[in-house]
Amino acid sequence: VQLQASGGGLVQAGGSLRLSCAASGRTFSSYKLGWFRQAPGKEREFVASISLNGGSTYYADSVKGRFTISRDNNKNTVYLQMNSLKPEDTAVYFCAAASIGASYYYWGQGTQVTVSS
């Protein structure tokens, strides 16, 4: 699976962005998908994940209630809707895919999100 993230940019605090991650391959619907982020000088951290059919989602406490992960298996795309953005959300955001029971193995190239105060 090859992943291509897009949608990052510069936004003021309180604003919104929607990230997209398009995947190649016919087996997109067989992968759990996730979003991660890495801020300068910090380790990469989990943001959100979504199950194969989109029925289950999980969020980091820091984004719960502000971010929404979704997927469209017909378009081989996973999304991250980010609302009420804060300066501390500034990071490079990565999408990732994992087979059931496995760790995240496939990673996109990352897209920069910058939130100004």
TIVOPA-188878 format. One line per field, with one value per residue: x negated, y, z of N, C-alpha, C in turn; residue number from 0. Coordinates in Angstrom, 1 decimal. Layout:
n.X = c(X	...)
n.Y = c(Y	...)
n.Z = c(Z	...)
ca.X = c(X	...)
ca.Y = c(Y	...)
ca.Z = c(Z	...)
c.X = c(X	...)
c.Y = c(Y	...)
c.Z = c(Z	...)
resi = c(NUM	...)
REM end
This chain:
n.X = c(-0.8	-0.6	-0.8	0.5	0.4	2.2	3.3	2.5	1.4	1.2	2.9	5.0	5.3	8.1	9.2	9.9	8.9	8.8	7.4	6.3	5.7	4.7	4.8	3.0	3.8	5.8	6.7	7.4	9.6	9.0	7.3	6.5	6.5	4.6	3.8	1.0	-1.3	-4.1	-5.8	-8.3	-11.3	-10.1	-8.8	-7.1	-3.6	-0.5	2.6	5.2	7.4	9.0	11.3	11.6	14.1	14.9	16.4	15.5	13.7	10.8	9.2	6.6	6.4	5.8	6.9	9.5	12.9	12.4	11.1	11.9	11.9	12.3	13.2	13.3	13.9	14.5	13.2	10.7	9.5	8.6	9.6	8.9	10.6	10.0	10.8	11.2	8.5	5.3	2.3	0.6	1.2	-0.4	-2.4	-4.0	-1.9	-1.1	0.2	1.1	1.1	2.3	2.2	4.7	4.2	1.5	-1.3	-1.5	-2.6	-2.8	-3.4	-2.6	-4.0	-3.8	-2.3	-2.5	-1.2	-0.5	0.3	1.1	0.9)
n.Y = c(-1.2	2.2	5.4	8.7	11.7	14.8	18.3	19.8	22.9	26.5	27.9	30.0	30.0	28.3	27.8	25.6	22.6	20.1	17.0	14.7	11.4	9.5	6.2	3.7	0.6	-2.4	-3.4	-1.7	-1.6	-3.6	-2.7	-1.3	2.1	5.0	8.2	10.1	12.3	14.6	16.8	19.5	18.5	16.6	13.3	11.1	10.9	9.3	10.1	9.6	6.7	4.4	1.8	-1.1	-1.0	1.5	1.6	1.8	4.2	5.8	8.1	10.3	11.8	14.5	15.5	14.7	15.3	17.5	16.7	14.6	11.4	9.7	7.5	6.6	3.9	3.4	5.3	4.9	6.4	8.2	10.4	13.4	15.4	18.5	20.6	23.7	24.4	24.4	26.2	24.2	22.0	22.1	20.5	17.8	15.8	12.4	9.8	6.3	2.8	-0.4	-3.9	-6.2	-6.9	-6.3	-4.1	-0.6	-0.3	0.7	3.9	7.3	10.3	12.5	15.7	19.1	20.9	24.0	26.0	29.2	31.6)
n.Z = c(0.0	-0.9	0.4	0.3	1.6	2.1	2.2	4.3	5.9	6.6	9.3	11.3	14.9	16.2	13.8	11.0	9.3	6.7	6.4	3.9	2.8	0.4	-0.9	-2.7	-4.4	-4.2	-1.8	0.1	1.9	3.7	5.7	8.8	9.6	10.4	11.9	12.6	14.3	14.3	16.1	16.0	17.5	19.0	19.8	17.5	17.6	18.4	16.8	15.8	14.9	12.7	12.1	9.9	8.5	9.2	11.5	14.0	15.9	17.3	19.5	20.4	23.6	23.5	21.2	21.1	20.5	18.9	16.6	13.8	12.4	9.4	6.7	3.3	1.6	-1.0	-2.4	-1.6	0.5	3.4	5.9	7.9	9.8	11.2	13.7	15.6	16.0	17.6	18.6	19.6	18.0	15.9	13.6	11.7	9.9	9.6	7.7	8.2	7.7	8.7	8.9	10.2	13.5	13.4	13.6	12.6	9.4	6.8	5.6	5.0	3.4	4.9	5.9	6.4	9.1	10.4	13.0	13.8	16.5)
ca.X = c(0.0	-1.3	0.1	0.1	1.2	2.3	4.3	1.9	1.3	1.1	4.2	5.0	5.9	9.6	9.6	10.1	8.3	9.1	6.3	6.7	4.7	5.1	4.0	3.1	4.0	7.1	7.0	7.5	10.6	8.5	6.3	6.8	5.8	4.4	3.1	0.0	-1.9	-5.4	-6.2	-9.7	-11.9	-9.3	-8.5	-5.8	-2.5	0.8	3.7	6.6	7.4	10.3	11.3	11.7	15.3	15.2	17.4	14.8	12.7	10.1	8.6	5.8	7.1	5.5	7.7	10.9	13.9	12.0	10.8	12.7	11.3	13.3	12.6	14.2	13.3	14.7	12.2	9.3	9.1	8.9	9.6	8.8	11.1	9.5	11.5	10.8	7.1	4.5	0.9	-0.1	1.4	-1.4	-3.2	-3.9	-0.9	-1.3	1.2	0.5	2.0	1.9	3.1	5.3	3.3	0.1	-1.7	-1.4	-3.7	-2.8	-3.4	-2.6	-5.2	-3.6	-1.9	-2.8	-0.1	-1.0	1.4	0.6	1.7)
ca.Y = c(0.0	3.4	6.4	10.1	12.7	16.2	19.1	20.6	24.3	27.4	28.3	30.6	29.3	28.3	27.4	24.2	22.0	18.7	16.3	13.6	10.4	8.6	5.0	2.8	-0.8	-2.9	-4.0	-0.6	-1.8	-4.6	-2.1	-0.3	3.4	5.9	9.5	10.4	13.6	14.8	18.2	19.7	18.1	15.6	12.0	11.0	10.5	8.8	11.1	8.9	5.6	3.9	0.3	-1.5	-0.5	2.8	1.5	2.1	5.2	6.1	9.4	10.8	12.7	15.9	15.9	14.2	16.3	18.5	16.0	13.5	10.6	9.0	6.8	6.2	2.7	3.4	6.2	4.6	7.6	8.4	11.9	13.8	16.8	19.1	21.8	24.3	24.1	25.2	26.2	23.0	21.0	22.3	19.3	17.1	14.8	11.3	8.7	5.0	1.6	-1.6	-5.1	-6.6	-7.6	-5.9	-2.7	0.2	-0.7	1.6	5.3	8.3	11.1	13.6	17.0	20.1	21.7	25.0	26.8	30.4	32.1)
ca.Z = c(0.0	-0.9	1.0	-0.1	2.5	1.6	2.9	5.4	5.6	7.7	9.7	12.6	16.0	16.1	12.4	10.6	8.1	6.5	5.8	3.2	2.6	-0.7	-1.0	-3.9	-4.1	-4.2	-0.6	1.1	3.0	4.7	6.6	9.8	9.2	11.5	11.7	13.6	14.1	15.0	16.2	16.1	18.7	19.8	19.1	16.7	18.5	17.8	16.8	15.6	14.1	12.3	11.8	8.5	7.9	9.8	12.6	15.3	15.9	18.5	19.4	21.5	24.5	23.2	20.0	21.3	20.5	18.0	15.3	13.4	11.4	8.6	5.6	2.2	1.0	-2.5	-2.9	-1.0	1.1	4.8	6.2	9.3	9.9	12.4	14.1	16.8	16.0	18.6	18.2	19.9	17.0	14.8	13.5	10.5	10.1	8.8	7.7	8.2	7.5	9.4	8.8	11.5	14.5	13.2	13.8	11.4	8.6	5.6	6.1	4.0	3.4	5.9	5.5	7.5	9.6	11.2	13.6	14.4	17.6)
c.X = c(-0.9	-0.3	-0.4	1.0	1.2	3.3	3.8	1.8	1.1	2.5	4.1	5.7	7.4	10.1	9.7	9.3	8.8	8.0	6.9	5.5	5.2	4.2	4.1	3.4	5.4	7.6	7.1	8.4	10.1	7.5	7.0	6.0	5.7	3.7	2.2	-0.6	-3.2	-5.7	-7.7	-10.3	-11.2	-9.1	-7.2	-4.8	-1.2	1.8	5.0	6.4	8.8	10.2	11.6	13.0	15.7	16.1	16.8	13.7	12.1	9.3	7.6	6.6	6.9	6.3	9.1	11.9	13.6	11.7	11.7	12.0	12.4	12.6	13.7	13.5	13.5	13.7	10.8	8.7	9.5	8.7	9.4	9.4	10.7	10.1	10.9	9.3	6.4	3.1	0.2	0.3	0.4	-2.3	-3.2	-2.9	-1.1	-0.1	0.5	1.5	1.4	2.8	3.6	4.3	1.8	-0.1	-1.5	-2.7	-3.9	-2.6	-3.4	-3.8	-5.0	-3.2	-2.0	-1.5	-0.7	0.2	0.8	1.5	2.2)
c.Y = c(1.2	4.5	7.8	11.0	14.1	17.0	20.0	22.1	25.2	27.9	29.0	29.7	29.4	27.9	25.9	23.8	20.5	18.0	15.1	12.7	9.4	7.4	4.3	1.4	-1.2	-3.3	-3.0	-1.0	-2.9	-4.1	-1.2	0.9	4.3	7.2	9.6	11.8	13.7	16.3	18.3	19.3	17.1	14.3	12.0	10.4	10.2	10.0	10.4	7.7	5.2	2.5	0.1	-0.9	0.9	2.8	1.9	3.2	5.4	7.4	9.6	11.8	14.2	16.4	15.5	15.4	17.4	17.9	14.9	12.7	9.8	8.4	6.6	5.1	2.7	4.3	6.0	5.8	7.7	9.9	12.1	15.3	17.4	20.5	22.4	24.1	25.0	25.2	24.9	21.8	21.1	21.1	18.8	15.9	13.7	10.3	7.4	3.9	0.4	-2.8	-5.5	-7.3	-7.2	-4.5	-1.9	0.0	0.2	3.0	6.2	9.3	12.3	14.9	17.9	20.8	22.7	25.9	28.0	30.9	33.5)
c.Z = c(0.0	-0.5	0.6	0.7	1.9	2.4	4.0	4.9	6.8	8.0	11.1	13.7	16.0	14.8	12.2	9.4	8.0	5.8	5.0	3.0	1.6	-0.7	-2.3	-3.5	-4.0	-2.8	0.5	2.2	4.0	5.7	7.6	9.4	10.4	11.0	12.9	13.4	14.8	14.9	16.3	17.4	19.6	19.0	18.4	17.7	17.8	17.9	16.8	14.8	13.8	11.8	10.3	7.8	8.4	11.0	13.9	15.1	17.3	18.4	20.6	22.3	24.1	22.0	20.1	21.3	19.5	16.6	15.1	12.2	10.7	7.4	4.5	1.4	-0.5	-3.1	-2.4	-0.3	2.6	5.1	7.7	9.3	11.3	12.6	15.3	17.0	17.0	18.1	18.5	19.0	15.9	14.8	12.0	10.7	9.1	8.8	7.6	8.1	8.2	9.1	10.2	12.3	14.3	13.5	12.5	10.7	7.4	6.1	4.9	4.2	4.4	5.2	6.6	7.8	10.6	11.7	14.3	15.5	17.3)
resi = c(0	1	2	3	4	5	6	7	8	9	10	11	12	13	14	15	16	17	18	19	20	21	22	23	24	25	26	27	28	29	30	31	32	33	34	35	36	37	38	39	40	41	42	43	44	45	46	47	48	49	50	51	52	53	54	55	56	57	58	59	60	61	62	63	64	65	66	67	68	69	70	71	72	73	74	75	76	77	78	79	80	81	82	83	84	85	86	87	88	89	90	91	92	93	94	95	96	97	98	99	100	101	102	103	104	105	106	107	108	109	110	111	112	113	114	115	116)
REM end
